[in-house]
Amino acid sequence: MDTSQYIGIFIDESTEHLDTLYEQLLELEKNPTEKQYIEEIFRAAHTLKGMSATMGFEDLAKLTHKLENIFDGIRYDRLTVYTEMMDFLFTTVDALNEMVEDVSNGGDGTKDVTEMMAQLDKLEKGERLSDESSGTTNVVNAEVVEDTNIQLDEFQLTILQESKDKGFHNYELYVRLREDCLLKGARVFMIFEILEKSGEIIYSNPPANELEEENFDLEFRVIFVSKEVATELEDKLKKVSEVDEIMITNFTIEQLEAGAKEKQISVEKEEQPKAEKQSGKPKQQNKQAPAKTIRVNIDRLDVLMNLFEELVIDRGRLEQISLDLKNNELQETVERMSRVSSDLQNIILTMRMVPIDTVFNRFPRMIRQLARDLNKEVSIEIIGAETELDRTVIDEIGDPLVHLIRNAIDHGIEMPEERERKGKDREGKITLKAYHSGNHVFVEIVDNGAGINKQKVLQKALEKGVVSPQEAESLTDQQIYELILASGFSTNEEISDVSGRGVGLDVVKTTIESLGGAISIDAEEGIGSVFTIQLPLTLSIISVLLVEVGKEKYAIPLSSIIETAILKKSDIYDAHHNKVIDFRGNVIPLTFLENVFQVPNEEQEESDYVSIVIIRKGNKLTGLVVDTFIGQQEVVLKSLGDYLTSVYAISGATILGNGEVALIIDSNALVK
């Protein structure tokens, strides 16, 4: 069968299942007995195994089959979860992820999994990975969780106690038949015959008569006594055909009593809610219809977006023509077309929106591993993962966030012993928060670590020549914190695998500003730090204020504008060789666009007033001096091309309705 046409679907769905495996493994590590997480992992592994086998990726299918078996053992209480097991399961999922990535890059998804399969075999058989001296291969150690469904009467308990006193072994046998087993009753008979020759059967679940009548699924348990060791019994039982799995564990009455106590406690806890539920009115559940979705290649959405951008340009041209001709019917038609195209624009932009969860979901496992490497204890809280961003922004924001989180763990979160001395919890906490505000999305990385030492940062900045001694005297706290974003800046004395080379945060700043965003830092020494990233919702169609400087038109993004003002020239003052104004109690520097862009001087009538656009970057404000305000408009952001990549304070261009080209101003570059 030719499966090449299904590769795209396989990669998409495999990635989703791997994300599920990572997420649920992290949850399982916190709550090792929570059945919900175990079931989710089992289902994801089972589905991934079937898909891989169908597509012919044998190594993928082998590993996922082993994962499936292990979690089948965990969910039926044959295996317990412990630290070394979790570490290796994460490693296994990492290997699966590499194989899927290889397939997505045109490879065949093969990998040498021999060693990994051997380790997974050990886990499946109940052996501890850290116990290399274990002589028995298939006997589960005494830490296997007891089955609380086993109910023995006094006679059976007496037999088990007496047999133990006389030197017999009490065993619990778990048997799972193959899914393609045809005569289940016959296999049960053969197993029982071997057990009765080697000892005495005390109990079976399901009961013996139901097993003989094949009234069971594929698995059953037996408690029996024997003088033979477990390995000898296992060798005999393995000779029975169509048996998928056999596991023998030591069984003690203490296990049964402990299990019964746990069950009694859980039943008592459930009694009260049940009584309340019965006494109250039946709760009506609103069943929601399942969402109907379809996968669309992002390239097709890009083409659709490009076509619509052309439509926006033509729409602006039509609006201009209708105004010039002053034809009522034409104006009505153009207005209607503008409304419809605006709705269409919103739908297209919404289609391109992706939850930031697609970026956030990689961080819990990264934080877990990095914390272990640095011998720190770190937890993560994610808020607002459903917040949506344009796919273009999502693709670019991942690496900056990785740098910031690694920085927070390495520089921010202290060692557990140091945190205890400070009166903090041993475990540090990192909070990832995303939320909408206006036409922007804000992402915050908050840690409750050591904060930022202002004096140390300032001293390092002076040593590196990032600021002069004169500039250092006038810096605010936030400006001092933001010095760590300078290129080559690092407060680490030693270079490690994580940090110390002075690269990372300057890359973060550059990447975020290239997206039309901004980053700000706030901190309190000994309390923690907050890194706030401001990002535009979309990068293609933006709302701007059109202004005129001389005979040239410029577009200033509305997202960075605080307000516009017309002031008297007498309200402009000189301060430190700069022109400034007093704006609502704040001294704001002015930037004259005709000087920045060297606009040719046209002879104009002298006016006593100036037009100013107040823009913001973080907490900093600047006033842009222009000649005329034209008005607000939605425009298509076009690149200037490969030859004009480093034009100062210009982020792109747009075509106006009358066919003229207006340059789009990079507000961040002009804020002083």
Secondary structure, 3 states (H helix, E strand, C coil): CCCHHHHHHHHHHHHHHHHHHHHHHHHHHHCCCCHHHHHHHHHHHHHHHHHHHHHCCHHHHHHHHHHHHHHHHHHCCCCCCCHHHHHHHHHHHHHHHHHHHHHHCCCCCCCCCHHHHHHHHHHHCCCCCCCCCCCCCCEECCCCCCCCCCCCCHHHHHHHHHHHHCCCEEEEEEEEECCCCCCHHHHHHHHHHHHHHHEEEEEEECCHHHHHCCCCCCEEEEEEEECCCHHHHHHHHCCCCCEEEEEEEECCHHHHHHHHHHHHHHHHHHHHHHHHHHHCCCCCCCCCCCCCCCCCCHHHHHHHHHHHHHHHHHHHHHHHHHHHHCCHHHHHHHHHHHHHHHHHHHHHHHHCEEECHHHHCCHHHHHHHHHHHCCCCEEEEEECCCCEEEHHHHHHHHHHHHHHHHHHHHHHCCCHHHHHHCCCCCCEEEEEEEEEECCEEEEEEEECCCCCCHHHHHHHHHHHCCCCHHHHHCCCHHHHHHHHHCCCCCCCCCCCCCCCCCCCHHHHHHHHHHCCCEEEEEEECCCEEEEEEEEECCCCEEEEEEEEECCEEEEEEHHHEEEEEEEEHHHEEEECCEEEEEECCEEEEEEEHHHHCCCCCCCCCCCCEEEEEEEEECCEEEEEEECEEEEEEEEECECCCHHHCCCCCEEEEEECCCCCEEEEECHHHHCC
